Amino acid sequence: MHGSVEVSYQMTASVENLIGSISFSKPIAPSNDTLDDSPTTTSQLKTKDIGSYEDIWLWLSDGLLPALISDSRVRYYNQLVGGVRLVQERSSIEVCDDEVMEPIYTSPTAESSLCHPLGSSSEEPIAGQSGRFGFEPNEDGQFVYYIDGSRGGESLVVGQRTATQLSQAGWLDLSTKSVKVEFILFNGETNMFMHVDVSFEVQRGGAIIPLTTARTLISTVYNSVADYVIDFVWLALIGYLTVRELRQIYMVKRIGRLKYYVGDFWTFVDWLTILGGIGVGVFYAYLAWSVGSLKEDIVDISQLGEDISPSDLDAVAPSAQVMAYYQRWGEIYDTMNTMIENQVYHRLLMFWYTIINMLRFFRAFRGLPRLAVIADTMKRAWMDVAYFLIVFCTVFFNFVLGGYTLFGKRLKAWSTPGDAINTAFVALMGDFDYNAMRRVAPVSAAIWFWFYMVLVFLVMLNMLLAIVMDTYTSVKDEACAAELFSLTSDSAGLPHRKFLQGLGILRGSVLSRVNPATGTEDPAVASYLILDKVLEAFEPSGFHVKAFLDLDSEAKARERRASEDKRDADDIITVSHLTSIGIPLEDAKRLIQGAREMFKGDEPASGDDDYVEEEESEVTVSPMQRVRGHPTRMQRAVNQLLLKKNNTTPELEANNRGAADAGLDVRPELEALKKDVEFLKDRVTTMDRSLEIIARQITGGFGHPNPMAGVEEHLHDF
């Protein structure tokens, strides 16, 4: 919070080093080979050397309490707050499952073999001492005892005597699953609390594993003006994003495009940024308020303890005043644990919020061609990477299972499934202990190691790199196509609107020199290059909300459409536009030239009544043809036939009557004409359907292994 990460690390590292360096003396009884009057020797042990309950009590009495409870502070700047709390978790006593080995495992003081499973919990009083403080479980099933440390040297003597009494009373025994020693420190230099937890896990294998965990909690949220400035800027940015999105909703609702706004992915990112920022701010404000309340409670409890004498704190049956004092301290410990956990959740929320902000950067990268290459590479490669990960995870986890089975019983790095996964992954980065594995199983370790390194490291990881680099090369070539080729005189640009209209009647008529069988250029091969890729690139079907933000009403949209002809001079489709979407250079030039020629050739000549009246025809036109704005040549032929078929002018009627008077039957000709019209209409429908199928095959719509092969299957329709 507010840049306290570095200071927090300094405090936690200092105290954890202190706990690890605490030493105590353990007496060693003379061996049988020595004389009875030989003096008892001692050995100096540290925290990591603890291996028995006796060691825990000696460490607490002669090591930890003198380091914490004294007239001076811990490591110069850290003051003990309150005292020390001992928390024990216990398992129940049950009969062992192995009935056959029961006679062997039966203890001398029991009638049957007794076990203490870690999965169970006990609510029985310790050593049968019912009613004694700290020997009965609380509402959480834990056994708790307090050692006061608020009176310096006087509290130290009382605390050491209390530790001796608990040891003699058997407070730790075979049912103990774990015991924690907790205390709270306050550092006035950094304005931070620190909760320290030294836990001893009693494994059923016989080992006692110590673990020290120190966590900090800031006591003063705003230490300088800079902290206020940071929060003010934060709130201002969140407010700006909120106002902008609300204004955008208002504008798109006015023009009836709200459903497109709701379905936009970047809209989701924007609102996730806003709501996430508000959540982070509210959570932080709650933590700040909780810290202030905690400090007031600590001061009140400290004043309450001044009225209690040290002898009352050490009593076997504490008075009601002492019990209330201990209960209040227990609430302080529980509250601080909860606040530290909430602080961890807040930091996790901040981490995910940075991921959301990263997405916003990728959104901005789309406007910069060189940066967009990276984003486009990730976008295009994700499907291939996903399929690769399926195969990779299958192979990887099988090797993990093999390593867990081979080495788990002897090596800690492989002793749990989680540790095995982490060890196998780290091995891919070059950090592994082959000698340790070899000592467990020499032959199997060699086979596992070499197969794992060759298959997973050398082959599969390089396949992943090849997938990404291949996609990157493709995207890079497309992005740089406009810069790699210079324009020639015959590739001058054409206005956007006229270019698309020209392509509307050139659909399927531009030749490419790519052999569909080999995928290479072959001048002898002429196959059709379908223009759907070009048309979709320059006529996107998606709705872009940002383009409508500057519109105050539908009137402005109509004004913009009215000025299209004026902007044609600036809105030019050039060869560089076409090459940037993947069209080869020569084909791009032919597209521009063909579109220009066909657009000019489609201009209606003066007096061309047939062309003028085409719009009155009843010929079915596909939706894509209506978008393009011009009919195909086949449609024009059909229209001309229909005009002749529907011609009911007086001249035609007179000719028909004259033919009838002359004895001529014109009905067969009319029937033949109708058949021709129907045949041509069927051909138009077949062409449109075939073009749609070919376009989808080229763009991968059908998942065809060789899209150009699908094109050849439909060329006969033309």
ABEGO torsion letter per residue (X at the ends): XGGAAAAAAAAAAAAAAAAAABBBBBBBBBBAABBAABBBBBBBBBAAABABAAAAAAAAAAAAAAAABBABBBGGABBBBGBBBBBBBBBBBBBBABAAAAAAABBAABABBBBBBAABBBABBBGGBBGBBGABBBAAGBBBBBBBAAAEAAAAAAAAAAAAAAAAAGABBAABABBBBBBBBBBAAAGBBBBBBBBBBBBAAGBBBBBBBBBBBBABABABAAAAAAAAAAAAAAAAAAAAAAAAAAAAAAAGAAAAAAABAAAAAAAAAAAAAAAAAAAAAAAAAAAAAAAAAAAAAAAAAAABBAAAAABABBBAAAAAAAAAAAAAAAAAAAAAAAAAAAAAAAAAAAAAAAAAAAAAAAABAAAAAAAAAAAAAAAAAAAAAAAAAAAAAAAAAAAAAAAAAABAAAABAAAAAAAAAAAAAGBBBAAAAAAABAAAAAAAAAAAAAAAAAAAAAAAAAAAAAAAAAAAAAAAAAAABBBBAAABBBBAAAAAAAAAAABGABBBABBAAAGBBBAABBBBBBAAAAAAAABBABBBAAAAAABABAAAAAAAAAAAAAAAAABBBBAAAAAAAGBBAAAAAAAAAAAAAAAAAABBBBGBAAAAAAAABABBBBAAAAAAGBBBAAAAAAAAAAAAAABABAAAAAAAAAAAAAGBBAAAAAAAAAAAAAAAAAAAAAAAAAAAAAAAAAAGAAGBABAAAAAAAAAAAX
